[in-house]
Amino acid sequence: EEAERNGRWTTTLLFKAVRRLSERVKPEILDWWTQAWLLHVEGFHEARLDMEEVKVRVSRIKELVNLLWK
C-alpha cells in the first residue's frame, strides 16, 4: 500500500516486506533475500565479489526462486 502511494519501493519498504513474508510463509526467505541483496549490491554495483562468492550465493538464491515457482 505504501509503495503504491509513493509510486515506488524504497529499500526500507522492501526489507520490511521481505521480513513480514518470512514471518508468515517461511523463515528462510529472509536469509535467501539477504543473500540476493548482497549479491546485487556487492557483486553488481560494487564488483567486490569473486566467482566463488557469487556461486555460493546463487545456490541460496535459487531456493528463493524455486519457492516462488511452487
C-alpha positions, -999 to +999 in steps of 0.1 A: +000+000+000+027+025+009+047+016-022+016+023-043+010+056-026+046+067-031+048+053-066+079+033-058+095+008-035+122+021-011+148-001+004+132+002+038+098-009+025+113-038+005+132-051+036+100-048+057+080-067+032+106-095+030+107-097+068+069-100+070+068-125+043+094-146+060+074-144+093+042-156+075+054-180+049+089-194+056+117-181+078+144-190+053+130-163+029+148-136+049+182-154+046+177-161+009+167-125+003+197-112+022+220-133+000+203-119-031+206-084-019+243-088-010+249-103-044+232-074-061+250-047-041+284-062-036+286-083-068+269-060-093+272-024-080+305-026-062+321-056-081+337-068-049+327-105-050+349-131-067+334-160-086+334-183-056+314-159-035+289-155-064+285-192-068+278-197-031+251-170-031+235-182-063+228-216-049+210-200-020+191-176-042+179-205-063+160-217-032+141-185-031+133-187-069+121-223-065+098-213-037+082-187-060+075-213-087+058-238-064 
